[in-house]
Amino acid sequence: MKSIPPDSYLKDYKKRRSAFLEELIASTPNLTVRAKEFRRWIDENSPHRDDDEA
């Protein structure tokens, strides 16, 4: 079983975050709604999230 180095998780997270943000900007003209959705996405997908909360 191969182990993935922790920094690759961060790189993957940054790519997914960037793709989500680009799509969000393109599809949501309202800045307030966009900010709320981005914060929600970060809360759900953060690599530093505390897994005990779930």
mmCIF file of the N, C-alpha and C atoms, coordinates in Angstrom:
data_MODEL
# 
_entry.id   MODEL 
# 
loop_
_atom_site.group_PDB 
_atom_site.id 
_atom_site.type_symbol 
_atom_site.label_atom_id 
_atom_site.label_alt_id 
_atom_site.label_comp_id 
_atom_site.label_asym_id 
_atom_site.label_entity_id 
_atom_site.label_seq_id 
_atom_site.pdbx_PDB_ins_code 
_atom_site.Cartn_x 
_atom_site.Cartn_y 
_atom_site.Cartn_z 
_atom_site.occupancy 
_atom_site.B_iso_or_equiv 
_atom_site.pdbx_formal_charge 
_atom_site.auth_seq_id 
_atom_site.auth_comp_id 
_atom_site.auth_asym_id 
_atom_site.auth_atom_id 
_atom_site.pdbx_PDB_model_num 
ATOM 1   N N  . MET A 1 1  ? 0.840   -1.182 0.000   1.00 0.00 ? 1  MET A N  1 
ATOM 2   C CA . MET A 1 1  ? 0.000   0.000  0.000   1.00 0.00 ? 1  MET A CA 1 
ATOM 3   C C  . MET A 1 1  ? 0.884   1.244  0.000   1.00 0.00 ? 1  MET A C  1 
ATOM 4   N N  . LYS A 1 2  ? 0.685   2.112  -0.995  1.00 0.00 ? 2  LYS A N  1 
ATOM 5   C CA . LYS A 1 2  ? 1.502   3.316  -1.099  1.00 0.00 ? 2  LYS A CA 1 
ATOM 6   C C  . LYS A 1 2  ? 0.914   4.427  -0.246  1.00 0.00 ? 2  LYS A C  1 
ATOM 7   N N  . SER A 1 3  ? 1.787   5.151  0.379   1.00 0.00 ? 3  SER A N  1 
ATOM 8   C CA . SER A 1 3  ? 1.376   6.287  1.194   1.00 0.00 ? 3  SER A CA 1 
ATOM 9   C C  . SER A 1 3  ? 1.606   7.576  0.411   1.00 0.00 ? 3  SER A C  1 
ATOM 10  N N  . ILE A 1 4  ? 0.626   8.474  0.446   1.00 0.00 ? 4  ILE A N  1 
ATOM 11  C CA . ILE A 1 4  ? 0.740   9.748  -0.251  1.00 0.00 ? 4  ILE A CA 1 
ATOM 12  C C  . ILE A 1 4  ? 1.287   10.783 0.722   1.00 0.00 ? 4  ILE A C  1 
ATOM 13  N N  . PRO A 1 5  ? 2.335   11.512 0.329   1.00 0.00 ? 5  PRO A N  1 
ATOM 14  C CA . PRO A 1 5  ? 2.898   12.528 1.216   1.00 0.00 ? 5  PRO A CA 1 
ATOM 15  C C  . PRO A 1 5  ? 1.868   13.606 1.540   1.00 0.00 ? 5  PRO A C  1 
ATOM 16  N N  . PRO A 1 6  ? 1.893   14.130 2.757   1.00 0.00 ? 6  PRO A N  1 
ATOM 17  C CA . PRO A 1 6  ? 0.907   15.138 3.166   1.00 0.00 ? 6  PRO A CA 1 
ATOM 18  C C  . PRO A 1 6  ? 0.846   16.360 2.260   1.00 0.00 ? 6  PRO A C  1 
ATOM 19  N N  . ASP A 1 7  ? 1.972   16.776 1.686   1.00 0.00 ? 7  ASP A N  1 
ATOM 20  C CA . ASP A 1 7  ? 1.942   17.970 0.850   1.00 0.00 ? 7  ASP A CA 1 
ATOM 21  C C  . ASP A 1 7  ? 1.141   17.753 -0.436  1.00 0.00 ? 7  ASP A C  1 
ATOM 22  N N  . SER A 1 8  ? 1.008   16.512 -0.896  1.00 0.00 ? 8  SER A N  1 
ATOM 23  C CA . SER A 1 8  ? 0.202   16.268 -2.092  1.00 0.00 ? 8  SER A CA 1 
ATOM 24  C C  . SER A 1 8  ? -1.281  16.464 -1.783  1.00 0.00 ? 8  SER A C  1 
ATOM 25  N N  . TYR A 1 9  ? -1.705  16.202 -0.552  1.00 0.00 ? 9  TYR A N  1 
ATOM 26  C CA . TYR A 1 9  ? -3.082  16.470 -0.156  1.00 0.00 ? 9  TYR A CA 1 
ATOM 27  C C  . TYR A 1 9  ? -3.368  17.962 -0.270  1.00 0.00 ? 9  TYR A C  1 
ATOM 28  N N  . LEU A 1 10 ? -2.427  18.777 0.157   1.00 0.00 ? 10 LEU A N  1 
ATOM 29  C CA . LEU A 1 10 ? -2.589  20.222 0.101   1.00 0.00 ? 10 LEU A CA 1 
ATOM 30  C C  . LEU A 1 10 ? -2.634  20.703 -1.346  1.00 0.00 ? 10 LEU A C  1 
ATOM 31  N N  . LYS A 1 11 ? -1.792  20.148 -2.210  1.00 0.00 ? 11 LYS A N  1 
ATOM 32  C CA . LYS A 1 11 ? -1.809  20.523 -3.625  1.00 0.00 ? 11 LYS A CA 1 
ATOM 33  C C  . LYS A 1 11 ? -3.150  20.147 -4.260  1.00 0.00 ? 11 LYS A C  1 
ATOM 34  N N  . ASP A 1 12 ? -3.652  18.955 -3.950  1.00 0.00 ? 12 ASP A N  1 
ATOM 35  C CA . ASP A 1 12 ? -4.940  18.512 -4.469  1.00 0.00 ? 12 ASP A CA 1 
ATOM 36  C C  . ASP A 1 12 ? -6.048  19.432 -3.966  1.00 0.00 ? 12 ASP A C  1 
ATOM 37  N N  . TYR A 1 13 ? -6.000  19.791 -2.703  1.00 0.00 ? 13 TYR A N  1 
ATOM 38  C CA . TYR A 1 13 ? -6.990  20.687 -2.110  1.00 0.00 ? 13 TYR A CA 1 
ATOM 39  C C  . TYR A 1 13 ? -6.973  22.032 -2.824  1.00 0.00 ? 13 TYR A C  1 
ATOM 40  N N  . LYS A 1 14 ? -5.793  22.558 -3.082  1.00 0.00 ? 14 LYS A N  1 
ATOM 41  C CA . LYS A 1 14 ? -5.687  23.863 -3.746  1.00 0.00 ? 14 LYS A CA 1 
ATOM 42  C C  . LYS A 1 14 ? -6.258  23.807 -5.161  1.00 0.00 ? 14 LYS A C  1 
ATOM 43  N N  . LYS A 1 15 ? -6.032  22.704 -5.878  1.00 0.00 ? 15 LYS A N  1 
ATOM 44  C CA . LYS A 1 15 ? -6.583  22.555 -7.224  1.00 0.00 ? 15 LYS A CA 1 
ATOM 45  C C  . LYS A 1 15 ? -8.108  22.482 -7.175  1.00 0.00 ? 15 LYS A C  1 
ATOM 46  N N  . ARG A 1 16 ? -8.645  21.688 -6.253  1.00 0.00 ? 16 ARG A N  1 
ATOM 47  C CA . ARG A 1 16 ? -10.102 21.572 -6.130  1.00 0.00 ? 16 ARG A CA 1 
ATOM 48  C C  . ARG A 1 16 ? -10.725 22.895 -5.703  1.00 0.00 ? 16 ARG A C  1 
ATOM 49  N N  . ARG A 1 17 ? -10.074 23.596 -4.782  1.00 0.00 ? 17 ARG A N  1 
ATOM 50  C CA . ARG A 1 17 ? -10.575 24.888 -4.304  1.00 0.00 ? 17 ARG A CA 1 
ATOM 51  C C  . ARG A 1 17 ? -10.598 25.899 -5.440  1.00 0.00 ? 17 ARG A C  1 
ATOM 52  N N  . SER A 1 18 ? -9.533  25.927 -6.220  1.00 0.00 ? 18 SER A N  1 
ATOM 53  C CA . SER A 1 18 ? -9.453  26.853 -7.341  1.00 0.00 ? 18 SER A CA 1 
ATOM 54  C C  . SER A 1 18 ? -10.539 26.564 -8.375  1.00 0.00 ? 18 SER A C  1 
ATOM 55  N N  . ALA A 1 19 ? -10.745 25.306 -8.695  1.00 0.00 ? 19 ALA A N  1 
ATOM 56  C CA . ALA A 1 19 ? -11.775 24.929 -9.663  1.00 0.00 ? 19 ALA A CA 1 
ATOM 57  C C  . ALA A 1 19 ? -13.162 25.290 -9.143  1.00 0.00 ? 19 ALA A C  1 
ATOM 58  N N  . PHE A 1 20 ? -13.420 25.039 -7.864  1.00 0.00 ? 20 PHE A N  1 
ATOM 59  C CA . PHE A 1 20 ? -14.712 25.389 -7.280  1.00 0.00 ? 20 PHE A CA 1 
ATOM 60  C C  . PHE A 1 20 ? -14.923 26.893 -7.317  1.00 0.00 ? 20 PHE A C  1 
ATOM 61  N N  . LEU A 1 21 ? -13.912 27.659 -6.965  1.00 0.00 ? 21 LEU A N  1 
ATOM 62  C CA . LEU A 1 21 ? -14.032 29.111 -6.931  1.00 0.00 ? 21 LEU A CA 1 
ATOM 63  C C  . LEU A 1 21 ? -14.278 29.681 -8.329  1.00 0.00 ? 21 LEU A C  1 
ATOM 64  N N  . GLU A 1 22 ? -13.600 29.164 -9.333  1.00 0.00 ? 22 GLU A N  1 
ATOM 65  C CA . GLU A 1 22 ? -13.822 29.620 -10.708 1.00 0.00 ? 22 GLU A CA 1 
ATOM 66  C C  . GLU A 1 22 ? -15.266 29.353 -11.137 1.00 0.00 ? 22 GLU A C  1 
ATOM 67  N N  . GLU A 1 23 ? -15.768 28.166 -10.847 1.00 0.00 ? 23 GLU A N  1 
ATOM 68  C CA . GLU A 1 23 ? -17.150 27.823 -11.197 1.00 0.00 ? 23 GLU A CA 1 
ATOM 69  C C  . GLU A 1 23 ? -18.133 28.698 -10.415 1.00 0.00 ? 23 GLU A C  1 
ATOM 70  N N  . LEU A 1 24 ? -17.852 28.935 -9.160  1.00 0.00 ? 24 LEU A N  1 
ATOM 71  C CA . LEU A 1 24 ? -18.721 29.751 -8.319  1.00 0.00 ? 24 LEU A CA 1 
ATOM 72  C C  . LEU A 1 24 ? -18.789 31.184 -8.835  1.00 0.00 ? 24 LEU A C  1 
ATOM 73  N N  . ILE A 1 25 ? -17.668 31.751 -9.202  1.00 0.00 ? 25 ILE A N  1 
ATOM 74  C CA . ILE A 1 25 ? -17.631 33.120 -9.730  1.00 0.00 ? 25 ILE A CA 1 
ATOM 75  C C  . ILE A 1 25 ? -18.420 33.201 -11.041 1.00 0.00 ? 25 ILE A C  1 
ATOM 76  N N  . ALA A 1 26 ? -18.269 32.191 -11.879 1.00 0.00 ? 26 ALA A N  1 
ATOM 77  C CA . ALA A 1 26 ? -18.956 32.189 -13.166 1.00 0.00 ? 26 ALA A CA 1 
ATOM 78  C C  . ALA A 1 26 ? -20.468 32.020 -13.022 1.00 0.00 ? 26 ALA A C  1 
ATOM 79  N N  . SER A 1 27 ? -20.901 31.305 -12.003 1.00 0.00 ? 27 SER A N  1 
ATOM 80  C CA . SER A 1 27 ? -22.328 30.975 -11.892 1.00 0.00 ? 27 SER A CA 1 
ATOM 81  C C  . SER A 1 27 ? -23.090 31.803 -10.861 1.00 0.00 ? 27 SER A C  1 
ATOM 82  N N  . THR A 1 28 ? -22.397 32.575 -10.023 1.00 0.00 ? 28 THR A N  1 
ATOM 83  C CA . THR A 1 28 ? -23.062 33.312 -8.952  1.00 0.00 ? 28 THR A CA 1 
ATOM 84  C C  . THR A 1 28 ? -22.656 34.780 -8.992  1.00 0.00 ? 28 THR A C  1 
ATOM 85  N N  . PRO A 1 29 ? -23.540 35.653 -9.508  1.00 0.00 ? 29 PRO A N  1 
ATOM 86  C CA . PRO A 1 29 ? -23.193 37.068 -9.591  1.00 0.00 ? 29 PRO A CA 1 
ATOM 87  C C  . PRO A 1 29 ? -23.243 37.790 -8.239  1.00 0.00 ? 29 PRO A C  1 
ATOM 88  N N  . ASN A 1 30 ? -24.013 37.273 -7.301  1.00 0.00 ? 30 ASN A N  1 
ATOM 89  C CA . ASN A 1 30 ? -24.179 37.921 -6.004  1.00 0.00 ? 30 ASN A CA 1 
ATOM 90  C C  . ASN A 1 30 ? -22.982 37.613 -5.108  1.00 0.00 ? 30 ASN A C  1 
ATOM 91  N N  . LEU A 1 31 ? -22.260 38.651 -4.711  1.00 0.00 ? 31 LEU A N  1 
ATOM 92  C CA . LEU A 1 31 ? -21.040 38.482 -3.923  1.00 0.00 ? 31 LEU A CA 1 
ATOM 93  C C  . LEU A 1 31 ? -21.306 37.870 -2.547  1.00 0.00 ? 31 LEU A C  1 
ATOM 94  N N  . THR A 1 32 ? -22.393 38.251 -1.904  1.00 0.00 ? 32 THR A N  1 
ATOM 95  C CA . THR A 1 32 ? -22.717 37.722 -0.579  1.00 0.00 ? 32 THR A CA 1 
ATOM 96  C C  . THR A 1 32 ? -22.994 36.222 -0.642  1.00 0.00 ? 32 THR A C  1 
ATOM 97  N N  . VAL A 1 33 ? -23.776 35.804 -1.610  1.00 0.00 ? 33 VAL A N  1 
ATOM 98  C CA . VAL A 1 33 ? -24.088 34.379 -1.781  1.00 0.00 ? 33 VAL A CA 1 
ATOM 99  C C  . VAL A 1 33 ? -22.813 33.611 -2.107  1.00 0.00 ? 33 VAL A C  1 
ATOM 100 N N  . ARG A 1 34 ? -21.995 34.195 -2.968  1.00 0.00 ? 34 ARG A N  1 
ATOM 101 C CA . ARG A 1 34 ? -20.727 33.572 -3.351  1.00 0.00 ? 34 ARG A CA 1 
ATOM 102 C C  . ARG A 1 34 ? -19.838 33.356 -2.128  1.00 0.00 ? 34 ARG A C  1 
ATOM 103 N N  . ALA A 1 35 ? -19.733 34.355 -1.265  1.00 0.00 ? 35 ALA A N  1 
ATOM 104 C CA . ALA A 1 35 ? -18.893 34.252 -0.067  1.00 0.00 ? 35 ALA A CA 1 
ATOM 105 C C  . ALA A 1 35 ? -19.413 33.165 0.869   1.00 0.00 ? 35 ALA A C  1 
ATOM 106 N N  . LYS A 1 36 ? -20.733 33.096 1.050   1.00 0.00 ? 36 LYS A N  1 
ATOM 107 C CA . LYS A 1 36 ? -21.319 32.069 1.921   1.00 0.00 ? 36 LYS A CA 1 
ATOM 108 C C  . LYS A 1 36 ? -21.046 30.669 1.389   1.00 0.00 ? 36 LYS A C  1 
ATOM 109 N N  . GLU A 1 37 ? -21.211 30.481 0.078   1.00 0.00 ? 37 GLU A N  1 
ATOM 110 C CA . GLU A 1 37 ? -20.952 29.178 -0.528  1.00 0.00 ? 37 GLU A CA 1 
ATOM 111 C C  . GLU A 1 37 ? -19.477 28.791 -0.427  1.00 0.00 ? 37 GLU A C  1 
ATOM 112 N N  . PHE A 1 38 ? -18.598 29.754 -0.625  1.00 0.00 ? 38 PHE A N  1 
ATOM 113 C CA . PHE A 1 38 ? -17.167 29.468 -0.533  1.00 0.00 ? 38 PHE A CA 1 
ATOM 114 C C  . PHE A 1 38 ? -16.783 29.081 0.889   1.00 0.00 ? 38 PHE A C  1 
ATOM 115 N N  . ARG A 1 39 ? -17.307 29.779 1.879   1.00 0.00 ? 39 ARG A N  1 
ATOM 116 C CA . ARG A 1 39 ? -17.025 29.417 3.281   1.00 0.00 ? 39 ARG A CA 1 
ATOM 117 C C  . ARG A 1 39 ? -17.562 28.027 3.607   1.00 0.00 ? 39 ARG A C  1 
ATOM 118 N N  . ARG A 1 40 ? -18.757 27.700 3.090   1.00 0.00 ? 40 ARG A N  1 
ATOM 119 C CA . ARG A 1 40 ? -19.336 26.377 3.312   1.00 0.00 ? 40 ARG A CA 1 
ATOM 120 C C  . ARG A 1 40 ? -18.446 25.306 2.690   1.00 0.00 ? 40 ARG A C  1 
ATOM 121 N N  . TRP A 1 41 ? -17.975 25.558 1.462   1.00 0.00 ? 41 TRP A N  1 
ATOM 122 C CA . TRP A 1 41 ? -17.123 24.585 0.788   1.00 0.00 ? 41 TRP A CA 1 
ATOM 123 C C  . TRP A 1 41 ? -15.822 24.373 1.566   1.00 0.00 ? 41 TRP A C  1 
ATOM 124 N N  . ILE A 1 42 ? -15.238 25.476 2.034   1.00 0.00 ? 42 ILE A N  1 
ATOM 125 C CA . ILE A 1 42 ? -13.995 25.370 2.799   1.00 0.00 ? 42 ILE A CA 1 
ATOM 126 C C  . ILE A 1 42 ? -14.234 24.568 4.079   1.00 0.00 ? 42 ILE A C  1 
ATOM 127 N N  . ASP A 1 43 ? -15.320 24.832 4.785   1.00 0.00 ? 43 ASP A N  1 
ATOM 128 C CA . ASP A 1 43 ? -15.640 24.093 6.007   1.00 0.00 ? 43 ASP A CA 1 
ATOM 129 C C  . ASP A 1 43 ? -15.767 22.596 5.742   1.00 0.00 ? 43 ASP A C  1 
ATOM 130 N N  . GLU A 1 44 ? -16.365 22.237 4.614   1.00 0.00 ? 44 GLU A N  1 
ATOM 131 C CA . GLU A 1 44 ? -16.579 20.825 4.301   1.00 0.00 ? 44 GLU A CA 1 
ATOM 132 C C  . GLU A 1 44 ? -15.339 20.130 3.735   1.00 0.00 ? 44 GLU A C  1 
ATOM 133 N N  . ASN A 1 45 ? -14.432 20.882 3.119   1.00 0.00 ? 45 ASN A N  1 
ATOM 134 C CA . ASN A 1 45 ? -13.331 20.266 2.386   1.00 0.00 ? 45 ASN A CA 1 
ATOM 135 C C  . ASN A 1 45 ? -11.931 20.591 2.906   1.00 0.00 ? 45 ASN A C  1 
ATOM 136 N N  . SER A 1 46 ? -11.833 21.343 3.958   1.00 0.00 ? 46 SER A N  1 
ATOM 137 C CA . SER A 1 46 ? -10.533 21.761 4.460   1.00 0.00 ? 46 SER A CA 1 
ATOM 138 C C  . SER A 1 46 ? -9.666  20.563 4.864   1.00 0.00 ? 46 SER A C  1 
ATOM 139 N N  . PRO A 1 47 ? -8.398  20.549 4.441   1.00 0.00 ? 47 PRO A N  1 
ATOM 140 C CA . PRO A 1 47 ? -7.516  19.447 4.838   1.00 0.00 ? 47 PRO A CA 1 
ATOM 141 C C  . PRO A 1 47 ? -7.150  19.535 6.325   1.00 0.00 ? 47 PRO A C  1 
ATOM 142 N N  . HIS A 1 48 ? -7.447  20.647 6.948   1.00 0.00 ? 48 HIS A N  1 
ATOM 143 C CA . HIS A 1 48 ? -7.133  20.821 8.369   1.00 0.00 ? 48 HIS A CA 1 
ATOM 144 C C  . HIS A 1 48 ? -8.370  20.676 9.248   1.00 0.00 ? 48 HIS A C  1 
ATOM 145 N N  . ARG A 1 49 ? -9.454  20.197 8.656   1.00 0.00 ? 49 ARG A N  1 
ATOM 146 C CA . ARG A 1 49 ? -10.714 20.037 9.365   1.00 0.00 ? 49 ARG A CA 1 
ATOM 147 C C  . ARG A 1 49 ? -10.568 18.965 10.440  1.00 0.00 ? 49 ARG A C  1 
ATOM 148 N N  . ASP A 1 50 ? -11.238 19.196 11.529  1.00 0.00 ? 50 ASP A N  1 
ATOM 149 C CA . ASP A 1 50 ? -11.227 18.246 12.630  1.00 0.00 ? 50 ASP A CA 1 
ATOM 150 C C  . ASP A 1 50 ? -12.258 17.152 12.316  1.00 0.00 ? 50 ASP A C  1 
ATOM 151 N N  . ASP A 1 51 ? -11.809 15.942 12.030  1.00 0.00 ? 51 ASP A N  1 
ATOM 152 C CA . ASP A 1 51 ? -12.714 14.863 11.639  1.00 0.00 ? 51 ASP A CA 1 
ATOM 153 C C  . ASP A 1 51 ? -13.616 14.390 12.768  1.00 0.00 ? 51 ASP A C  1 
ATOM 154 N N  . ASP A 1 52 ? -13.351 14.794 14.000  1.00 0.00 ? 52 ASP A N  1 
ATOM 155 C CA . ASP A 1 52 ? -14.175 14.388 15.130  1.00 0.00 ? 52 ASP A CA 1 
ATOM 156 C C  . ASP A 1 52 ? -15.530 15.074 15.122  1.00 0.00 ? 52 ASP A C  1 
ATOM 157 N N  . GLU A 1 53 ? -15.687 16.151 14.347  1.00 0.00 ? 53 GLU A N  1 
ATOM 158 C CA . GLU A 1 53 ? -16.926 16.877 14.310  1.00 0.00 ? 53 GLU A CA 1 
ATOM 159 C C  . GLU A 1 53 ? -18.025 16.108 13.595  1.00 0.00 ? 53 GLU A C  1 
ATOM 160 N N  . ALA A 1 54 ? -17.666 15.269 12.660  1.00 0.00 ? 54 ALA A N  1 
ATOM 161 C CA . ALA A 1 54 ? -18.661 14.563 11.829  1.00 0.00 ? 54 ALA A CA 1 
ATOM 162 C C  . ALA A 1 54 ? -19.378 13.475 12.564  1.00 0.00 ? 54 ALA A C  1 
# 
